[in-house]
């Protein structure tokens, strides 16, 4: 796997409550990646432990901060397609301090700003998980590249183990 999976397992393992926020635009090909991870986790909702909240935030994660705040997580994991110059399907951790607010995200609120808002207003740790897209083409609804599809499945599997669902 990689560093991202070790960090995810370690941080989720030391957290009493974990919020997973999948971000993505289903109409833009690989941009759906984060939302697809959330949907994969929600498909097995019955097996999710009480310590986990999973939110498919679509392309407006800011609209779901109230739900996340009410859950009172120790850790928030935000998953989104993010351009980082890596091969398509590469999963990586994003350090918000390393990127400008306008970089990486294709959504209304940039990922670093969302992470900062969650961290500061909910007093919890935040991990940003990026998936390198192959294409963010408009009108490509349901058309996720094979590399990104594999990454979505891999992240969902790691997340399920990390929160103790498997």
PEPENOR-V913741 format. One record per helix or strand of 3 or more residues. SS is the DSSP state (~ for helix, > for strand). FROM is the first residue (numbers start at 0). TO is the last residue. If there is no record, write none. Layout:
<<SS FROM TO> <SS FROM TO>>
This chain:
<<~ 2 12> <> 17 22> <~ 28 42> <~ 44 46> <> 51 57> <~ 60 70> <> 74 80> <> 90 93> <~ 95 97> <~ 110 121> <> 124 130> <~ 145 161>>
